[in-house]
Amino acid sequence: MDHETNIHAIKEKIKEFCEERDWDQFHGAKELAVALIIEAAELLEHFRWKSDKEVEELFSDPGRKEKIKEEMADVLYFLVRLAQRYEIDLSEALENKMKINEEKYPVEKSKGSNKKYNEL
């Protein structure tokens, strides 16, 4: 479904959902940012104290994977809602950030061992 859906369509769906419920009054920048971090923490909770092997097993279990997907959707919801409310073009923001990251982390210094990473 990802390849069929664009960010604008997601923003519009979330906007309509929230407007039908008159939630703009509760969705200021601070509240949305707080909710985003809380949901990100709930996502992280699934992985806390787990080894790499145990994390892989989480994704092999359909029920546990579904719970992780729900938390990921919550994170996406609040990020997109924040962007929708404050007219932030997420595609443009990501593109600009990737350009900054390309300069900050050139391939020749970033790829491979963490020794190169420590030189950045």
PyRosetta script that sets phi, psi and omega in degrees:
from pyrosetta import init, pose_from_sequence

init()
pose = pose_from_sequence("MDHETNIHAIKEKIKEFCEERDWDQFHGAKELAVALIIEAAELLEHFRWKSDKEVEELFSDPGRKEKIKEEMADVLYFLVRLAQRYEIDLSEALENKMKINEEKYPVEKSKGSNKKYNEL")
pose.set_psi(1, -28.7)
pose.set_omega(1, -180.0)
pose.set_phi(2, -54.2)
pose.set_psi(2, -41.4)
pose.set_omega(2, -176.5)
pose.set_phi(3, -71.0)
pose.set_psi(3, -10.1)
pose.set_omega(3, 179.9)
pose.set_phi(4, -103.3)
pose.set_psi(4, -10.7)
pose.set_omega(4, -172.5)
pose.set_phi(5, -116.2)
pose.set_psi(5, 137.1)
pose.set_omega(5, 176.3)
pose.set_phi(6, -109.7)
pose.set_psi(6, 164.3)
pose.set_omega(6, -175.9)
pose.set_phi(7, -62.1)
pose.set_psi(7, -38.2)
pose.set_omega(7, 179.5)
pose.set_phi(8, -59.0)
pose.set_psi(8, -42.8)
pose.set_omega(8, 179.9)
pose.set_phi(9, -63.6)
pose.set_psi(9, -38.8)
pose.set_omega(9, 177.7)
pose.set_phi(10, -64.9)
pose.set_psi(10, -43.8)
pose.set_omega(10, 178.2)
pose.set_phi(11, -58.3)
pose.set_psi(11, -44.7)
pose.set_omega(11, -178.8)
pose.set_phi(12, -64.5)
pose.set_psi(12, -40.4)
pose.set_omega(12, 179.3)
pose.set_phi(13, -63.9)
pose.set_psi(13, -44.4)
pose.set_omega(13, 179.2)
pose.set_phi(14, -66.2)
pose.set_psi(14, -42.0)
pose.set_omega(14, 179.0)
pose.set_phi(15, -58.6)
pose.set_psi(15, -49.0)
pose.set_omega(15, -179.5)
pose.set_phi(16, -61.3)
pose.set_psi(16, -45.6)
pose.set_omega(16, 178.8)
pose.set_phi(17, -56.7)
pose.set_psi(17, -47.0)
pose.set_omega(17, -177.1)
pose.set_phi(18, -72.4)
pose.set_psi(18, -38.7)
pose.set_omega(18, 179.6)
pose.set_phi(19, -66.4)
pose.set_psi(19, -37.3)
pose.set_omega(19, 177.5)
pose.set_phi(20, -60.9)
pose.set_psi(20, -26.7)
pose.set_omega(20, -177.7)
pose.set_phi(21, -102.9)
pose.set_psi(21, 2.0)
pose.set_omega(21, -179.7)
pose.set_phi(22, 57.3)
pose.set_psi(22, 43.9)
pose.set_omega(22, -176.1)
pose.set_phi(23, -90.9)
pose.set_psi(23, -5.8)
pose.set_omega(23, 178.1)
pose.set_phi(24, -53.4)
pose.set_psi(24, -35.5)
pose.set_omega(24, -178.7)
pose.set_phi(25, -62.3)
pose.set_psi(25, -22.0)
pose.set_omega(25, -179.0)
pose.set_phi(26, -103.6)
pose.set_psi(26, -6.5)
pose.set_omega(26, -171.4)
pose.set_phi(27, -111.4)
pose.set_psi(27, 57.9)
pose.set_omega(27, 170.3)
pose.set_phi(28, -76.6)
pose.set_psi(28, 169.7)
pose.set_omega(28, -177.1)
pose.set_phi(29, -57.2)
pose.set_psi(29, -45.2)
pose.set_omega(29, -177.9)
pose.set_phi(30, -62.6)
pose.set_psi(30, -46.7)
pose.set_omega(30, -177.9)
pose.set_phi(31, -64.1)
pose.set_psi(31, -39.6)
pose.set_omega(31, 179.5)
pose.set_phi(32, -68.7)
pose.set_psi(32, -40.1)
pose.set_omega(32, 178.2)
pose.set_phi(33, -65.1)
pose.set_psi(33, -41.2)
pose.set_omega(33, 177.6)
pose.set_phi(34, -62.1)
pose.set_psi(34, -46.8)
pose.set_omega(34, -179.9)
pose.set_phi(35, -61.7)
pose.set_psi(35, -39.2)
pose.set_omega(35, 178.7)
pose.set_phi(36, -60.5)
pose.set_psi(36, -46.2)
pose.set_omega(36, -179.6)
pose.set_phi(37, -67.2)
pose.set_psi(37, -39.4)
pose.set_omega(37, 178.4)
pose.set_phi(38, -61.9)
pose.set_psi(38, -44.9)
pose.set_omega(38, 179.8)
pose.set_phi(39, -66.8)
pose.set_psi(39, -37.2)
pose.set_omega(39, 176.3)
pose.set_phi(40, -62.8)
pose.set_psi(40, -38.5)
pose.set_omega(40, 177.3)
pose.set_phi(41, -66.2)
pose.set_psi(41, -37.9)
pose.set_omega(41, 177.7)
pose.set_phi(42, -65.5)
pose.set_psi(42, -35.0)
pose.set_omega(42, 174.3)
pose.set_phi(43, -65.0)
pose.set_psi(43, -46.8)
pose.set_omega(43, -179.3)
pose.set_phi(44, -61.1)
pose.set_psi(44, -32.5)
pose.set_omega(44, -178.4)
pose.set_phi(45, -56.8)
pose.set_psi(45, -31.6)
pose.set_omega(45, 179.3)
pose.set_phi(46, -64.7)
pose.set_psi(46, -25.8)
pose.set_omega(46, -173.7)
pose.set_phi(47, -104.9)
pose.set_psi(47, -10.5)
pose.set_omega(47, -175.9)
pose.set_phi(48, -59.3)
pose.set_psi(48, 133.4)
pose.set_omega(48, 176.9)
pose.set_phi(49, 65.1)
pose.set_psi(49, 17.0)
pose.set_omega(49, 179.9)
pose.set_phi(50, -101.3)
pose.set_psi(50, 143.0)
pose.set_omega(50, 173.1)
pose.set_phi(51, -75.8)
pose.set_psi(51, 167.7)
pose.set_omega(51, 176.8)
pose.set_phi(52, -58.1)
pose.set_psi(52, -39.5)
pose.set_omega(52, 179.1)
pose.set_phi(53, -63.5)
pose.set_psi(53, -43.6)
pose.set_omega(53, -180.0)
pose.set_phi(54, -65.3)
pose.set_psi(54, -35.9)
pose.set_omega(54, 177.4)
pose.set_phi(55, -64.7)
pose.set_psi(55, -44.2)
pose.set_omega(55, 177.7)
pose.set_phi(56, -59.5)
pose.set_psi(56, -38.0)
pose.set_omega(56, 178.5)
pose.set_phi(57, -64.9)
pose.set_psi(57, -33.7)
pose.set_omega(57, 177.1)
pose.set_phi(58, -57.9)
pose.set_psi(58, -42.7)
pose.set_omega(58, -177.6)
pose.set_phi(59, -75.7)
pose.set_psi(59, -14.6)
pose.set_omega(59, 176.8)
pose.set_phi(60, -84.2)
pose.set_psi(60, -18.3)
pose.set_omega(60, -179.6)
pose.set_phi(61, -92.3)
pose.set_psi(61, 113.1)
pose.set_omega(61, -176.1)
pose.set_phi(62, -55.3)
pose.set_psi(62, -39.8)
pose.set_omega(62, -179.2)
pose.set_phi(63, -67.1)
pose.set_psi(63, -44.4)
pose.set_omega(63, 179.9)
pose.set_phi(64, -69.2)
pose.set_psi(64, -39.2)
pose.set_omega(64, 177.8)
pose.set_phi(65, -61.6)
pose.set_psi(65, -38.2)
pose.set_omega(65, 178.5)
pose.set_phi(66, -62.3)
pose.set_psi(66, -41.5)
pose.set_omega(66, 178.5)
pose.set_phi(67, -64.0)
pose.set_psi(67, -40.0)
pose.set_omega(67, 177.3)
pose.set_phi(68, -64.4)
pose.set_psi(68, -43.4)
pose.set_omega(68, 177.7)
pose.set_phi(69, -59.5)
pose.set_psi(69, -40.2)
pose.set_omega(69, 178.8)
pose.set_phi(70, -62.6)
pose.set_psi(70, -42.5)
pose.set_omega(70, 178.8)
pose.set_phi(71, -66.8)
pose.set_psi(71, -39.3)
pose.set_omega(71, 177.0)
pose.set_phi(72, -62.3)
pose.set_psi(72, -39.8)
pose.set_omega(72, 178.3)
pose.set_phi(73, -65.0)
pose.set_psi(73, -38.0)
pose.set_omega(73, 177.4)
pose.set_phi(74, -63.0)
pose.set_psi(74, -42.8)
pose.set_omega(74, 178.2)
pose.set_phi(75, -61.2)
pose.set_psi(75, -47.4)
pose.set_omega(75, 179.6)
pose.set_phi(76, -61.7)
pose.set_psi(76, -43.0)
pose.set_omega(76, -179.7)
pose.set_phi(77, -55.5)
pose.set_psi(77, -52.1)
pose.set_omega(77, -176.4)
pose.set_phi(78, -70.3)
pose.set_psi(78, -33.1)
pose.set_omega(78, 175.8)
pose.set_phi(79, -65.6)
pose.set_psi(79, -47.2)
pose.set_omega(79, -179.3)
pose.set_phi(80, -68.4)
pose.set_psi(80, -38.5)
pose.set_omega(80, 178.2)
pose.set_phi(81, -61.4)
pose.set_psi(81, -42.6)
pose.set_omega(81, 177.3)
pose.set_phi(82, -61.5)
pose.set_psi(82, -45.2)
pose.set_omega(82, 178.6)
pose.set_phi(83, -64.5)
pose.set_psi(83, -40.9)
pose.set_omega(83, -179.4)
pose.set_phi(84, -64.9)
pose.set_psi(84, -45.5)
pose.set_omega(84, -177.7)
pose.set_phi(85, -65.0)
pose.set_psi(85, -33.0)
pose.set_omega(85, -173.0)
pose.set_phi(86, -114.9)
pose.set_psi(86, 22.3)
pose.set_omega(86, 172.1)
pose.set_phi(87, 50.7)
pose.set_psi(87, 53.0)
pose.set_omega(87, 176.5)
pose.set_phi(88, -106.1)
pose.set_psi(88, 125.8)
pose.set_omega(88, 177.7)
pose.set_phi(89, -83.5)
pose.set_psi(89, 102.4)
pose.set_omega(89, -176.0)
pose.set_phi(90, -65.5)
pose.set_psi(90, -36.0)
pose.set_omega(90, 178.8)
pose.set_phi(91, -63.7)
pose.set_psi(91, -44.3)
pose.set_omega(91, 177.9)
pose.set_phi(92, -65.7)
pose.set_psi(92, -43.0)
pose.set_omega(92, 179.4)
pose.set_phi(93, -61.3)
pose.set_psi(93, -42.3)
pose.set_omega(93, 179.1)
pose.set_phi(94, -66.9)
pose.set_psi(94, -43.2)
pose.set_omega(94, 178.7)
pose.set_phi(95, -59.0)
pose.set_psi(95, -46.2)
pose.set_omega(95, 178.8)
pose.set_phi(96, -63.1)
pose.set_psi(96, -41.7)
pose.set_omega(96, -180.0)
pose.set_phi(97, -66.5)
pose.set_psi(97, -37.7)
pose.set_omega(97, 178.0)
pose.set_phi(98, -63.8)
pose.set_psi(98, -37.0)
pose.set_omega(98, 176.3)
pose.set_phi(99, -63.4)
pose.set_psi(99, -43.2)
pose.set_omega(99, 177.1)
pose.set_phi(100, -61.7)
pose.set_psi(100, -44.4)
pose.set_omega(100, -179.5)
pose.set_phi(101, -64.8)
pose.set_psi(101, -36.2)
pose.set_omega(101, 177.7)
pose.set_phi(102, -61.4)
pose.set_psi(102, -39.1)
pose.set_omega(102, 178.3)
pose.set_phi(103, -74.0)
pose.set_psi(103, -40.2)
pose.set_omega(103, -176.5)
pose.set_phi(104, -72.4)
pose.set_psi(104, -34.1)
pose.set_omega(104, -176.5)
pose.set_phi(105, -125.8)
pose.set_psi(105, 71.9)
pose.set_omega(105, 179.7)
pose.set_phi(106, -62.1)
pose.set_psi(106, 146.4)
pose.set_omega(106, -176.1)
pose.set_phi(107, -54.4)
pose.set_psi(107, -45.0)
pose.set_omega(107, -175.3)
pose.set_phi(108, -63.5)
pose.set_psi(108, -22.2)
pose.set_omega(108, 177.4)
pose.set_phi(109, -101.4)
pose.set_psi(109, -18.6)
pose.set_omega(109, -172.7)
pose.set_phi(110, -100.0)
pose.set_psi(110, -28.5)
pose.set_omega(110, -174.6)
pose.set_phi(111, -81.5)
pose.set_psi(111, 131.8)
pose.set_omega(111, 175.9)
pose.set_phi(112, 107.3)
pose.set_psi(112, -133.2)
pose.set_omega(112, -171.6)
pose.set_phi(113, -71.8)
pose.set_psi(113, 160.1)
pose.set_omega(113, 178.0)
pose.set_phi(114, -77.6)
pose.set_psi(114, -9.5)
pose.set_omega(114, 174.9)
pose.set_phi(115, -61.7)
pose.set_psi(115, -44.1)
pose.set_omega(115, 177.8)
pose.set_phi(116, -62.2)
pose.set_psi(116, -39.6)
pose.set_omega(116, -179.5)
pose.set_phi(117, -61.4)
pose.set_psi(117, -39.3)
pose.set_omega(117, -179.5)
pose.set_phi(118, -66.6)
pose.set_psi(118, -19.0)
pose.set_omega(118, 179.0)
pose.set_phi(119, -82.1)
pose.set_psi(119, -12.9)
pose.set_omega(119, -177.1)
pose.set_phi(120, -67.2)
pose.dump_pdb("model.pdb")
